[in-house]
Amino acid sequence: MSIELIIGSIALIISSMALIFVLYRHYKNILTQDVKSLIKKCRACISWDRKSESKLINWMEGIAEEDLHRASIRKLLKIKESLVEYFNIHIEEVIKRF
């Protein structure tokens, strides 16, 4: 195997890893924005109160809003799933009131 082929293979591996990292960061940013959007939607519900706000950290797997960027994709997916459930609970509460 020639040195040029080895160098070319290494360059291809490095560029592939860079692309994977860019895609990972992009997906993570999208998930973080989705979670923040869900939090805003929850807070906009008329059923949202102090008790709801105090429970929010539990629905967010113990991750504070300002620390979402540090969470893993797996954790963000779990938080998003939990917040969808929490939002639906509040929507049902609103429906019951009317």
C-alpha positions in Angstrom: 0.0 0.0 0.0 1.4 3.3 -1.0 1.9 6.3 1.4 -0.4 8.4 -0.8 -3.2 5.8 -0.5 -2.8 5.7 3.3 -2.8 9.6 3.6 -5.9 9.7 1.3 -7.6 7.1 3.5 -6.8 9.0 6.7 -8.0 12.3 5.1 -11.3 10.6 4.1 -11.8 9.3 7.6 -11.1 12.7 9.2 -13.5 14.5 6.8 -16.2 11.8 7.5 -15.7 12.3 11.3 -16.0 16.1 10.9 -19.2 15.7 8.9 -20.6 13.3 11.6 -19.8 15.9 14.3 -21.4 18.7 12.3 -24.6 16.6 11.9 -24.6 15.6 15.6 -24.3 19.3 16.7 -27.1 20.3 14.2 -29.4 17.6 15.4 -28.6 18.5 19.1 -29.4 22.1 18.4 -32.7 21.2 16.8 -33.6 19.1 19.8 -32.6 21.8 22.2 -34.8 24.3 20.4 -37.7 21.8 20.4 -37.4 21.5 24.1 -37.3 25.2 24.6 -40.4 25.6 22.4 -42.3 23.0 24.4 -41.4 24.8 27.6 -42.8 28.1 26.2 -46.0 26.3 25.1 -46.4 24.8 28.5 -45.9 28.2 30.2 -48.5 29.7 27.8 -51.2 27.4 29.0 -53.8 29.0 31.3 -53.5 26.0 33.6 -49.8 26.8 34.2 -49.1 28.0 37.7 -46.3 28.0 40.3 -46.9 24.3 41.1 -46.5 23.5 37.4 -43.3 25.5 37.3 -41.9 23.7 40.3 -42.6 20.3 38.7 -40.9 21.3 35.5 -37.4 20.3 36.6 -38.7 16.8 37.3 -40.2 16.5 33.8 -36.9 17.7 32.4 -35.0 14.8 34.0 -33.3 17.2 36.5 -31.7 19.3 33.7 -32.1 23.0 34.2 -33.1 25.1 31.2 -29.8 26.9 31.1 -28.0 23.5 31.0 -29.9 22.0 28.1 -27.0 22.6 25.7 -24.9 20.2 27.9 -27.4 17.4 27.8 -26.8 14.4 25.5 -29.1 13.7 22.5 -30.5 10.7 24.4 -31.3 12.9 27.4 -32.8 15.6 25.1 -35.0 13.1 23.4 -36.3 11.8 26.8 -36.9 15.4 28.0 -38.8 16.2 24.8 -40.9 13.1 25.2 -41.7 14.0 28.8 -42.5 17.6 28.0 -44.9 16.6 25.2 -46.7 14.5 27.9 -46.7 17.4 30.4 -48.0 19.8 27.7 -50.8 17.3 26.9 -51.7 17.2 30.6 -52.1 20.9 30.6 -54.1 20.9 27.4 -56.5 18.4 28.9 -56.8 20.6 32.0 -57.7 23.6 29.8 -60.3 21.5 28.0 -61.8 20.4 31.3 -62.2 24.0 32.3 -64.3 24.9 29.3 
